[in-house]
Amino acid sequence: MSKRKINIFGTTGSIGQSTLKVLRRSKVSYEFIAFSANDNVDQLITDCLEFKPQYANIGNEKHYSKLKKALSDTNIIVSFGKHSLLDLASINVDWSMSAIIGFAGVEVSLRCAEHSNVLALANKETLVCAGNVLLALCTINNTKLIPVDSEHSAIFQCLEGERRKDLKSITLTASGGPFRDWSLKEMQSATLKQALRHPNWSMGARITIDSASMFNKALELIEAMHLFGLSFSEVEVIIHPQSIIHSMVNFKDGSTLAQMSLPDMKGPIGYALNYPKRLYLGLKNIDFTKINALEFYEPDKKKFPALDIVEKVGRNLDLGVIFNAAKEIALDRFISGEIAFLDMANLVEKTIEESSLINRVEKAPQNVSDILELDELTRVFAKKLSF
């Protein structure tokens, strides 16, 4: 029996590293085709020497010579840049992990949808910006799309074996991030260091800050609409500080199914890798005798205005490209110290209301070039906004 061929795009990020941890524990042998990173060349070298993929791609060209020299004694073919990365995503494989952060991972995900039997999707921006395109490609190419976000993996698992017409709504849970107990006044002076202190999850810097602002949850709401064919009114977000229940599915008969586990991304990654089986991952089950309580409450949208702003996208999913691009620029500007934490929401709101951009959405983005053009126009506008 031939080995399953595997790609991991975004190998050196938190999801990529968790994927490798799952693979190390697996008793199944795999053939690794492509690994990729943007800047973390040292980790990419380490991973390539251990797993020996056929190809290694570094996004930043300045690291290419170091990567090539380090792997010169191997048979690994080394490349750099976006075009080579997309070529690697066009190799036919059994399973691809799409874990490149942000809009940079959208095109890779779309290529994987054409050339992978299973697409394990950790790049939520693909659905937010190109949901219709992605789902169409998966249908045309008979690609199994399995979400890796813990919330969407939970919903996917709860819906297995259920009739979709019996689904009433879904409930996305959110930890509330590091500022869930802060006042609005306190959040006005929140620093980058404070935003990076997530209480439950160990993630990359950008997604951790997105979690602190709950823009991450806003993206996940749109992602859920695309994945599960829901309207905006059929998706709700609630704060669940313990991050034990990862999301819930509500049915028309009054029943609710919830997926529960300790917060560890190896769980949803392992589920996507082994689907439809549930194989050993080395993770502990919940000891319910040690859990004092499971809490739930409504998010304060004055503190987390991203959950208000996203309603405009929920009513018109074609605005997803603008929403995401504005969010990424807002994040860049906060990280650089150019704007305050709460200014990120102001920037996104002003951008998504810009008439010149909205007019470009009247004819919905139909292909990758349309999406790329609208993304670039949005970024140019968002970079110039002043406060």
C-alpha positions in Angstrom: 0.0 0.0 0.0 1.4 3.4 -1.0 2.1 6.1 1.6 -0.2 9.1 1.8 1.4 12.1 0.2 1.3 15.2 2.5 1.9 18.9 2.1 2.3 21.3 5.0 2.1 25.0 4.0 3.0 27.3 6.9 5.2 24.6 8.4 7.0 26.8 11.0 3.9 28.5 12.4 1.9 27.3 15.4 -0.5 25.2 13.4 2.3 23.8 11.3 4.4 22.8 14.3 1.4 21.2 16.0 0.8 19.3 12.8 4.3 17.9 13.0 3.8 16.9 16.6 0.7 14.9 15.5 2.7 13.3 12.7 5.5 12.3 15.1 3.1 10.3 17.2 1.4 8.7 14.2 2.0 5.0 13.6 1.2 5.6 9.9 4.0 6.3 7.4 3.7 9.3 5.2 5.5 10.7 2.1 6.2 14.4 2.6 6.0 16.4 -0.5 6.2 20.1 0.3 7.1 22.2 3.4 7.0 26.0 3.4 7.8 29.0 5.6 8.0 32.7 5.0 10.8 34.0 7.3 11.6 31.3 9.9 14.3 29.6 7.8 16.1 28.0 10.8 12.9 26.1 11.9 12.2 25.1 8.3 15.7 23.7 8.0 15.3 21.7 11.2 11.9 20.3 10.0 13.2 19.5 6.6 16.2 17.6 8.0 13.9 15.6 10.2 11.0 14.8 7.8 12.8 15.1 4.5 10.1 16.5 2.2 10.7 16.5 -1.5 10.5 20.3 -1.7 11.1 23.2 0.6 10.0 26.8 -0.1 11.0 29.9 1.7 8.9 33.0 1.0 11.5 35.6 1.8 14.2 35.4 -0.9 16.9 36.7 1.5 16.9 33.3 3.3 17.1 31.3 0.1 20.9 30.8 0.1 20.9 29.7 3.7 18.2 27.2 3.1 19.9 25.9 0.0 23.2 25.5 1.7 21.8 23.8 4.8 19.9 21.2 2.6 22.7 20.8 0.0 23.5 17.3 1.2 19.9 16.1 0.9 17.8 15.5 -2.1 15.3 18.2 -1.1 14.6 20.7 -4.0 14.7 24.2 -2.6 12.8 27.2 -4.0 11.7 30.7 -2.9 8.8 33.1 -3.5 5.1 33.0 -4.3 5.2 31.6 -7.8 7.2 28.5 -6.7 5.0 28.1 -3.7 1.9 28.0 -5.9 3.6 25.5 -8.1 4.1 23.2 -5.1 0.5 23.6 -4.1 -0.4 22.4 -7.6 1.2 19.0 -7.0 -1.4 16.2 -6.6 -1.3 14.9 -3.1 -3.6 13.0 -0.6 -3.6 15.6 2.2 -2.6 19.3 2.4 -2.5 21.5 5.5 -3.1 25.1 4.6 -1.8 27.0 7.6 -0.2 30.1 6.1 -1.5 33.1 8.1 -3.6 35.8 6.6 -4.4 36.7 3.0 -1.0 35.4 1.9 -2.5 31.9 2.3 -5.6 32.3 0.2 -4.1 31.4 -3.2 -2.3 28.4 -1.8 -5.6 27.1 -0.3 -7.3 27.5 -3.6 -4.6 25.6 -5.4 -4.8 22.8 -2.7 -8.5 22.6 -3.3 -7.7 21.7 -6.9 -4.9 19.2 -6.3 -5.4 17.6 -2.8 -7.8 14.8 -2.0 -8.2 16.3 1.5 -7.7 20.0 2.3 -7.2 20.6 6.0 -8.0 24.3 6.2 -6.5 26.4 8.9 -6.4 29.6 6.9 -9.8 31.2 7.6 -9.1 34.1 5.2 -9.7 31.8 2.3 -13.3 31.3 3.2 -13.8 35.0 4.2 -12.3 36.3 1.0 -13.0 33.6 -1.5 -15.6 31.3 0.1 -17.7 30.7 -3.0 -14.6 30.1 -5.2 -13.1 27.6 -2.7 -16.3 25.6 -2.2 -16.8 25.5 -6.0 -13.3 24.2 -6.5 -13.8 21.5 -3.8 -17.0 20.4 -5.4 -15.5 20.3 -9.0 -12.4 18.4 -7.8 -14.1 16.2 -5.3 -11.9 17.5 -2.5 -12.8 16.9 1.1 -12.7 20.1 3.0 -12.1 19.7 6.7 -11.8 22.8 8.9 -9.0 23.0 11.4 -10.1 26.0 13.5 -11.1 24.5 16.8 -14.6 26.1 16.5 -15.3 24.9 13.0 -13.8 21.5 13.6 -16.2 21.2 16.5 -19.2 22.1 14.4 -18.0 19.7 11.6 -17.8 16.9 14.2 -21.2 17.6 15.7 -22.8 17.5 12.2 -21.3 14.2 11.2 -24.2 11.8 10.6 -26.8 14.5 11.0 -29.3 15.8 8.4 -28.4 19.3 7.5 -32.1 20.2 7.1 -32.5 19.5 10.8 -29.9 22.2 11.7 -31.3 25.3 13.2 -28.3 27.4 14.2 -24.7 27.2 15.5 -23.0 28.8 18.5 -19.4 29.8 18.2 -17.6 30.0 21.5 -14.9 32.6 22.3 -12.5 32.7 25.2 -12.8 36.5 25.3 -9.0 36.8 25.1 -6.8 38.7 27.5 -9.2 41.6 27.8 -12.4 39.8 28.6 -12.5 41.2 32.2 -11.1 44.6 31.3 -13.2 47.8 31.2 -13.6 49.7 28.0 -11.6 52.5 29.5 -8.8 50.1 30.3 -8.8 48.7 26.8 -8.2 52.2 25.3 -4.6 52.0 26.6 -4.0 48.3 25.9 -0.5 47.7 24.8 0.9 45.2 22.3 2.5 43.2 25.1 -0.8 42.9 26.9 -2.7 41.9 23.7 -0.3 39.0 23.3 -1.1 37.4 26.6 -3.8 34.9 25.6 -5.1 33.1 28.7 -5.9 29.7 27.1 -4.2 29.2 23.7 -0.6 29.2 22.5 -0.8 30.8 19.0 1.2 33.1 16.7 1.4 36.8 17.4 -1.0 38.0 14.8 -3.8 35.5 15.5 -3.3 36.2 19.3 -3.9 39.9 18.8 -6.9 39.1 16.5 -8.3 37.1 19.4 -7.8 39.9 21.8 -9.8 42.3 19.6 -12.2 39.5 18.6 -11.6 40.2 14.9 -10.6 36.6 14.8 -14.1 35.6 16.0 -15.6 37.9 13.4 -13.7 36.1 10.7 -14.8 32.8 12.1 -18.4 33.9 11.9 -18.1 34.5 8.2 -16.2 31.3 7.8 -19.0 29.4 9.4 -21.6 30.9 7.1 -19.7 29.7 4.1 -18.8 26.3 5.5 -22.2 25.3 6.8 -24.5 27.2 4.5 -25.9 29.5 7.2 -27.3 33.0 7.2 -25.9 35.6 9.6 -28.9 35.3 11.9 -28.2 31.6 12.3 -24.7 32.1 13.9 -24.2 33.5 17.3 -21.0 34.1 19.4 -20.8 33.6 23.1 -18.0 34.0 25.6 -16.8 30.8 27.2 -13.7 31.6 29.3 -12.7 27.9 29.9 -12.4 27.0 26.2 -13.7 23.5 26.9 -16.7 23.6 24.7 -15.4 24.6 21.3 -18.7 25.2 19.6 -22.3 24.0 19.6 -24.9 22.9 17.1 -28.5 23.6 17.7 -31.2 21.5 16.0 -34.8 22.2 15.2 -36.0 19.6 17.8 -34.6 21.7 20.7 -31.4 19.5 21.0 -27.9 21.0 21.2 -24.7 19.0 20.5 -21.4 20.3 21.8 -17.8 19.2 21.1 -15.7 19.3 24.2 -11.9 18.8 24.8 -9.0 20.5 26.5 -7.7 23.4 24.5 -5.0 21.9 22.2 -4.8 22.4 18.5 -3.4 18.9 18.0 -7.0 17.7 18.5 -8.6 19.3 15.4 -5.4 18.7 13.4 -5.4 15.0 14.3 -9.1 14.8 13.4 -8.5 16.3 10.0 -5.5 14.0 9.4 -7.2 10.8 10.5 -10.7 11.5 9.3 -13.1 9.6 9.5 -11.1 7.6 12.1 -10.2 8.9 15.6 -6.7 7.7 16.3 -4.5 8.1 19.4 -3.0 11.6 19.7 -1.5 11.5 23.2 -4.1 14.0 24.4 -5.8 13.7 27.8 -9.6 13.5 28.1 -11.4 16.1 30.3 -11.5 15.3 34.0 -14.9 16.7 34.8 -14.4 16.3 38.5 -11.6 19.0 38.3 -13.7 21.5 36.4 -15.4 23.9 38.8 -17.8 25.5 36.3 -18.4 26.1 32.6 -19.3 29.8 32.1 -21.1 31.5 29.2 -22.1 35.0 28.6 -22.8 37.5 25.8 -19.9 39.5 24.5 -19.8 43.2 25.1 -19.9 44.7 21.6 -18.8 48.1 22.9 -15.5 46.5 24.1 -15.4 44.2 21.0 -16.9 46.3 18.1 -15.6 43.8 15.6 -18.7 41.7 16.3 -20.9 44.7 15.4 -18.9 45.6 12.3 -18.9 42.1 10.9 -22.7 42.2 10.6 -22.3 44.3 7.4 -20.2 41.5 5.9 -22.7 38.9 7.2 -25.4 40.7 5.2 -23.2 40.8 2.1 -20.5 38.2 2.0 -18.9 39.8 -1.0 -17.5 42.5 1.4 -15.3 39.8 3.0 -12.2 40.8 1.0 -12.5 44.4 2.1 -13.1 43.4 5.7 -10.1 41.1 5.9 -7.7 43.5 4.1 -8.7 46.4 6.4 -8.3 44.2 9.4 -4.8 43.1 8.4 -3.7 46.7 7.8 -5.2 47.7 11.1 -3.2 44.9 12.8 0.0 46.0 11.1 -0.5 49.5 12.2 -1.2 48.5 15.8 1.8 46.2 16.0 4.0 49.1 14.6 2.7 51.4 17.3 1.0 53.7 14.8 -2.5 53.3 16.1 -4.1 52.3 19.4 -5.7 49.0 20.1 -9.3 50.2 19.8 -8.4 52.2 16.7 -8.2 49.0 14.8 -12.0 48.7 14.8 -12.3 52.3 13.8 -10.0 51.7 10.8 -11.9 48.6 9.7 -15.3 50.3 10.0 -14.3 53.4 8.0 -12.7 51.2 5.3 -15.7 48.9 5.0 -18.0 52.0 4.5 -15.8 53.6 1.8 -18.0 54.0 -1.2 -15.3 53.6 -3.8 -14.5 50.2 -2.4 -18.2 49.2 -2.0 -18.8 50.1 -5.6 -16.2 47.6 -6.7 -18.1 44.9 -4.9 -21.3 45.4 -6.9 -20.0 42.9 -9.3 -18.9 40.2 -6.8 -15.3 39.0 -7.1 -15.6 35.9 -9.4 -12.0 34.8 -9.5 -8.6 35.1 -7.9 -7.5 38.1 -10.0 -10.7 40.0 -8.9 -10.0 39.1 -5.3 -6.4 40.2 -5.4 -7.3 43.5 -7.0 -9.9 44.4 -4.4 -7.6 43.3 -1.6 -4.8 45.6 -2.9 -7.2 48.6 -3.4 -8.5 48.1 0.2 -5.0 48.0 1.6 -4.0 51.2 -0.2 -7.0 53.0 1.3 -6.6 51.6 4.8 -2.9 52.6 5.0 -3.8 56.2 4.4 -6.5 56.6 7.0 -5.6 58.9 9.8 -6.9 59.2 13.4 
